[in-house]
Amino acid sequence: MRKRDYEREADILKTIGHPTRLKIIEWLLESECNVKNIWTALGLPQATVSQHLSLLKNKNIVSCQRRGVTMCYKISDENVRKIVEVLKLTSS
C-alpha cells in the first residue's frame, strides 16, 4: 500500500481552492494557452492572471513552455485534472 502525502494533498487543495485559480485551471484543461488568452477569456487583469499562474507553477500544478516569444501554460498535475473534473460533475 502506497503511503499518502497528506501535506501535499492539503497544499494542492488550498492552492486550487481560489475561484480565480479554479477558472484558470478549468480553462487550461480545455487547451494549453498563453497568459494573454487566459486573461482575455476570463476578463481579468493580466497582472492578476500572471500572479495566479506563478503560484500554480510554483506548486507544480501547471507548467509552461516557451513557444517563440510566448509562454504557453498547461496542467501538469493529473491529480488536479481529476479533482476539477469531479468538481465539474458535482456542480452540474
C-alpha positions as CSV (number, residue, x, y, z in Angstrom):
1,M,0.0,0.0,0.0
2,R,1.4,3.4,-1.0
3,K,1.9,6.0,1.7
4,R,-0.2,9.1,1.1
5,D,1.3,12.5,1.4
6,Y,-1.4,14.4,3.3
7,E,0.7,17.6,3.4
8,R,1.0,17.7,-0.4
9,E,-2.7,16.9,-0.9
10,A,-3.8,19.6,1.5
11,D,-1.4,22.1,-0.2
12,I,-2.9,21.2,-3.6
13,L,-6.4,21.7,-2.3
14,K,-5.5,25.1,-0.7
15,T,-3.9,26.2,-3.9
16,I,-6.7,25.3,-6.2
17,G,-9.3,26.5,-3.7
18,H,-9.4,30.0,-5.0
19,P,-12.1,30.9,-7.6
20,T,-9.7,32.6,-10.0
21,R,-7.3,29.7,-9.9
22,L,-10.2,27.3,-10.5
23,K,-11.2,29.3,-13.5
24,I,-7.7,29.3,-14.9
25,I,-7.3,25.6,-14.3
26,E,-10.6,24.9,-16.0
27,W,-9.5,27.0,-18.9
28,L,-6.2,25.2,-19.2
29,L,-8.0,21.8,-19.0
30,E,-9.6,22.7,-22.4
31,S,-6.3,23.6,-24.1
32,E,-2.8,24.9,-23.5
33,C,-2.6,28.7,-23.9
34,N,-0.7,31.8,-23.1
35,V,-1.4,34.4,-20.4
36,K,-3.0,36.9,-22.8
37,N,-5.5,34.3,-24.0
38,I,-6.4,33.4,-20.4
39,W,-6.8,37.0,-19.1
40,T,-8.8,38.0,-22.2
41,A,-11.1,35.0,-22.0
42,L,-11.7,35.4,-18.2
43,G,-11.9,39.2,-18.3
44,L,-9.2,39.5,-15.6
45,P,-6.2,41.9,-15.5
46,Q,-3.0,40.5,-16.9
47,A,-1.2,41.0,-13.6
48,T,-3.8,39.0,-11.7
49,V,-3.6,36.1,-14.1
50,S,0.2,36.2,-14.0
51,Q,0.3,36.1,-10.2
52,H,-2.1,33.1,-10.1
53,L,-0.2,31.3,-12.8
54,S,3.1,31.9,-10.9
55,L,1.6,30.3,-7.8
56,L,0.2,27.4,-9.7
57,K,3.6,26.9,-11.4
58,N,5.5,27.1,-8.1
59,K,3.2,24.3,-6.7
60,N,3.8,22.2,-9.9
61,I,0.2,22.3,-10.8
62,V,0.9,23.9,-14.2
63,S,4.0,24.0,-16.3
64,C,5.0,26.4,-19.1
65,Q,6.9,26.1,-22.3
66,R,8.3,28.9,-24.4
67,R,6.9,29.0,-28.0
68,G,8.7,31.8,-29.8
69,V,8.2,34.9,-27.6
70,T,5.1,33.4,-25.9
71,M,5.0,31.2,-22.8
72,C,2.3,28.5,-23.1
73,Y,0.8,27.0,-20.0
74,K,-0.7,23.6,-19.4
75,I,-1.9,21.5,-16.5
76,S,1.0,19.3,-15.3
77,D,-0.6,17.6,-12.3
78,E,-3.0,14.9,-13.3
79,N,-4.5,14.7,-9.8
80,V,-5.6,18.3,-10.2
81,R,-7.2,17.4,-13.5
82,K,-9.1,14.7,-11.8
83,I,-10.2,16.9,-8.9
84,V,-11.5,19.6,-11.1
85,E,-13.3,17.1,-13.3
86,V,-15.1,15.7,-10.2
87,L,-16.0,19.2,-9.1
88,K,-17.5,19.9,-12.5
89,L,-19.6,16.8,-12.3
90,T,-20.9,17.6,-8.8
91,S,-21.9,21.2,-9.9
92,S,-24.0,20.0,-12.8
